[in-house]
Amino acid sequence: MNRRQFLSLSAMAYLGATHRTSTVARLNSQDIRDFDVAFITDVHIERGGIAVGKFGETVTEINSLKPAFVWDMGDMSLYPNSGEAYRDCAKQFQMPLYACPGNHDIALNDANPRKLFNDYFGRAYYSFDFGGVHFITIDGNTVIERQGTNTIDACLDPRQMVWLKADLEGVPKQTPIICGIHIPIVSTYIKRRGGGAFPKDFPIAPQFNESRAEELINLFAQHNVKLVLQGHAHENERTTVRGIEFVSSISVCGSWWRSGEGFERGVDNVPRGYRIVEVRADRISHRYVSSCESRVDRQGEFTGLEDPIRTSKNAPIVYNCYDAPNGSTAKARIDSGPWTSMKQCAERGGYVNMQMPHHFSLSTDAAKLTNGKHRVTAQVTWPDGTIVTESASFVVTN
């Protein structure tokens, strides 16, 4: 299907919702049509049969939701030799697929590092209009030589920056803009992973440095950019800067399909999945959706309650609020006791050894609790006023 055919497609409404929806912007335009977009990232098809099977199930699931199109933000893992496997799965989508290269889709030592991506998908950066919204796909992968080895530097080359500025200038002021990029422009990932500096401490996890991020943020703030969707980190993290929400969205593969046939989670212990962006005449919003074998019908979960808590020691109770934005606050209470503030979890969690942005911890003095069954309730308040409340039972014993 060519691009003109794509642009002429009628938008399709989403059939139902089971997860919290976050409103990015209120709109006031008669030009906006109602439609949904399925945003996926980090499929990592190179894991073979497990990846192909589970991704295929996710494709079927997305087809049932009938979004207007699918937007893949990279790390399909076209290298090594996985492009055909990805394309075979993606052919099953019943709606157009737009793609962006991730760092695992770049051939570092080839004269044309994007040849395979270009052959499969076309240009690596581009824009299009749909339903009254302007979409921009940005390629933030630049191949450089560092210490004798080619690697990815997270930045836009000068030619793409010229194009991006011209593209933004050509968008009518009232038209909302959504951008997509693989490596996050705004993220606390590196800081939470140990506080070191890129590239010295994290040569395999490219990130935008502060000055490059600031340049793009300033550029977006001069235009009507409402939302920037990002991949790469295999976690959910949401940060609003100068009125623009930057969302690192959970990976389709979780932690690189490490669970095999089992329940798969990202590095932040969030069930693997994707994001649905809802465009309506009066708003743009989005929500995280857990997928297939890792599907859950809750907003988060408690950890550390699987085994009985001993009265002889304090026991932290951790609540993972799957899609809580940065800046959320949390409180909890046990049984009908007083509410106590929870702290952003300082313990390490998930597959990667780092603090998580949406984990909250309650220090519990188990000695003050009677033996037997108790119930803990956590309440997380997002910056926009959204409240997520979850409860769970646990047992105290000597």
N, C-alpha and C positions, 0 to 999 in steps of 0.2 A: 504494500500500500504506500503510495507516495505522499509527500507532505501536504499537497493540496487536498487530496482525499481526506487526510487526517483532519485538516482544519475545517472541513465541511461536515464532520460527524456531529450528530446531535448529542448533547450531554445526556447522561443517564443518571437517575437518582439512586442513591444507596438504599438498600432494602431494609436495613435495621442496624441498631447500635447496641453494643453490650459494654462499652468502655467509656470512660469520662472524656468528654469533648472539651477542648480548650479553644476559646475564641481569640483569634489573633487581631482581627480588625473588624469594626462595624463599617458597613459600606452604605453608600447612598447614590446608587447609579442604576438607571434603567437599562444600562447596557449589559449588566451582569446576568448570566444565565445560571441555573442551578445544575451543578455537576460535582462529581467526586473524582479524586485522583488517588491511585494506589502508589504510595512511595515505598520502594524497596531498596535495600542496600546490602552489600557484603554477602553475596550468595556463596562464594568460595566453592565452586562446583568441582574443584580439583580433587576433592576427597572421594570421588568415584561413586560407586553404587549407592552408598548411604546418602550422599549429597543429591544425586540425581533423583532418588526416590522421594526424599523429603521435600525437595524443592518442587518436584512435580505435584505433590499433594498441596503445597502452598499455591501453586499456579491454579489448580482446580478451585481452591478456596476463594482466591481473588476473583476468578471468573464468576463465581456465584454472587459476588457483591456488585458486579456490573459497573465498575468505574469507567469513566470516559476514556482513560488511558492509564498506562503503567509507566512510572518514571523510575528507572534503575540508576542509582547513584554510584555504581562502580564496585570494583573488586568482585566481578564475576569470576576472576582468575582465568583470563584467557591464556595466560602462560602459567604452568607449562602444558601446552597442547590440550587445553580444556575448552577451547572455543566452540568446537563442534558439539560437545556435550551440553554446554550452556544454550547454544542456539536451538538444539533439538527440544530442550525443555521450554524455552521461550516461545517457540512456534505454537505452543498449546494455548498461549494467551488469546482470548477472543476479542481483544481490543488492541489498539496500537501500543507499541512499546518504544519509549524514548530512553536513551542511555547516555551515561557519562563514564569516562574511564576512571578507574581507581588506580592506585599505585601498583596493584598486582595485574593490571591490564596493560602495562607499559613494558616493552622489551628494552631493557636498559642498555644493551650492547649492540642494538641494531641501528643502522643508518636512519631508518624511519621507525622510531620506537612505537608509533601508533598504527602501523600498517594493518595489523590484524583487527584492531578496533575499527579503523576506517573501513576496512573491507566488509565487516559485519554490520556496522551501524551508521557509517557516514562521518560527518564532522565531529570533532571532540568537544567543541564549544559552539553554541548556536542559541537562537531564541525563537519563540513562536507565540502566537496569540491564540487563546481558546476561551470562548464563553465570556469575553470581556476582561480577561486577566492576561497579563504578559508574563510568560515563563522564560527564564534564562538558565541555561545549563553552562556551568563554568568548569573549565579544566584547570585544576590547580596543581598539576604534576609537571615539574620541570626537571629534566635529566641534567645532572651536573656531575663532575668528577670530584671526588673527595678522597684524599689520601690514596690515589691511584686506582680507585674503584668507582664506577658509575653508580649513582644512587638518585633517589628522588628528593628534590627540594620543593617544599610547599610554597609555591608562588605562581603568579601569572607572568608570562613573558611579556615584554614591552608591546609586541604586536597585539596580543590578546587584550591588554589593558586599553590600548587605543580603540579597539573594536568595542569593548564593554562600555567605555565612556560614550561612544557615539550611539550605541544601541540604547542606552538609558536616556540620552538626550532626545531620541526620536520617539519616546513613549509619551502619549498625552498625559498631562499632569494628573487627571482624575483616574487613570487606569491603574489598578493595583498590580504590584509586581511580586512574583515569587521566584526566588533563586534557588538553584541546587548546585551543590559542589561535594566532592568526595571527602577530601581532607578538611576538617573543620576550620573555619576562620576564627570562630570564638569557641573556646573549650578550656576547661580547667584540667583536662586529662593529664598533661605532663606534670603539672604541679601536684596533683593528687597521687601520681605514681611515684613520688619521691622528692619532688621539688627541685630536681636538677634542671639543667639547661640543654636545649636541643641545639646542635646535633651531638655534642660531646657525650652526653649521658644516655641519649636515646636515638642511636643512629638508625634503628629499624622502625621507628615510629614517627615519621615526618609530621610536623605541625607548622602552622603559620606562626612566624614570630610576631612580636608585638607591633613593630612598625608596619609590616605588611598587612596585618589585620586591620590596623588603624586606618590605613589608606583605603581599604575596601569599605570599612564601616562608614567613613566620611563620605565616600562616593554614594553608597546606598542611602544615607541619610539625606542627601540632596535631592533624592527622587522618592517615588512612592513605593519603596520596597517594604512589604509587610512581613515577609517570612523568608528565612534562609534555611533550607533543609540540607543536612550534612550526614555523612556516613563515617566509615573508617574506624570509629572507636569501639564498636560492638557494644554500645550501651545507650541508655537514654540520658540525655542531659539537655536542659532547656534554660537558656539565658536570654534576657531582654536587654539590649544595649541601644540607647537612643531611640527607643520606640520600635525597634526591630527585634523580632524573636528569632534567635539562632537555635536550631534544634538538631542535636546529634541524636540520630534515631537508631533504635535497636537493630541488630543484624538479622537477616533471614537465617543465617547459619548458626546463630548463638555464639558459642565459643568454638568456631571452626568444626562443627559437627562432632565434638569430642564425646558426646554421650552415645554415639552409635544409633541404635534403634530407640533409645530412651528419651526422656524428657530433656530438652535442650535449653540451656540458658546462655545469656550473654555474660560478659565479664562482670556485670553489676548484679548478677543473679536474677535478672529479669527474663522471663520466658521469651524465647525467640519469636520474632514476628516482623511486623511492618507498620506503616502508618497510613491512615486514610485522611486525606485533606478534603474538607467539605467546603465548597464554594456555593454560597446562597446569595440571593439578591441583596441581603442586608448584612452579610458577614462572611469572613473567612475563618475557618476553625480547623482543628485537626485532633486526631486521637490515636493513641497506640493500640494495636490489635495483636494479641498473642495468637500463635498459629498452630493448627493441626494437633499433633501429639502433645504439644506444649500449651494447648489452649487452657485458659483459666477464666473464670467469671467473677473475678474480684479485682480490686484496685491495688492490692499489695499483699504482703504476707509477713508473719512473724517468724523469726528464726531463734534457735536456742531453747525451744520449748518441747522438743521431741522427747527428751529424757526428763525424769523428775528433777526438780531443783532442790538441792540440799539446803537445809536450814542453817548449816554451819558456815555458809559463805554467801557473799553478795553475788548475785547473778545478773548480768546485763540481759535485758530483753530488747531485741532489735526488731524494728519494723521497717520493711523495705516497701516504700510507697512508689510503685513502679515508674510512674511518669510525673512525679512531683517536680515542678520547676525549681531551679536554684532560688534561694530566698524564701522557701517555704518554712513554716514553723510547725512544731509538733508538740503535743502533750499526750499524756496517758494516765490511766488510773487502773488500780487493781480492785476488782469487785465494785463496791459502791463507794470506795474511798475517794480522797481528794485528787484533783487533777494535778499532775506534776509535769513540768517542762521536760521534753526530751531534747537531747543534744544530737547534732549531726554526728553520725557514727564515726568514732575514731578508730574502731577496729578495722582490720583489713577484711575484705570480703570478695567473693567471686573468684573467677579463674586467675585474674591478674592481681598482684599484691598491691592494692592501693585503696585509699578511702573512696567511698562512694557518695555521690551528691544527694541521693534521695534515701539514704539509710539513716534511721534515727534510733537512739539508744536510751533506754531507761534503766538506771541502776537500782536494783531491787534489794532491799534488806530482807532476805528470806527468813531471818531469825524472828521477825515480827509477824510472820504469817503462820497460821495454824496448818498442821498436816492435812493433806487432802487436796481437793480440787478447787481451783480458783480461776478467775477470768480476768484477762487484761483487755482494755480497750484503748486504742490509739486514735487520735484525731489530728489530721494534718491539714493545715490551712495554706492554700496556695496564695501567691501574691495577688491574684485577681479575685480572691475571696472564695474560690471553690474550696469546699471542705470534703475530705475523704475520711471516713470512719470505718475501722475494722476491729473485730474482737476475736479472741482465741482463748481456749482453755489450756491450763497447765496444772501440774501436780507438784505439791511441796511434800517432801519427806525428810526424815532424819538421816 
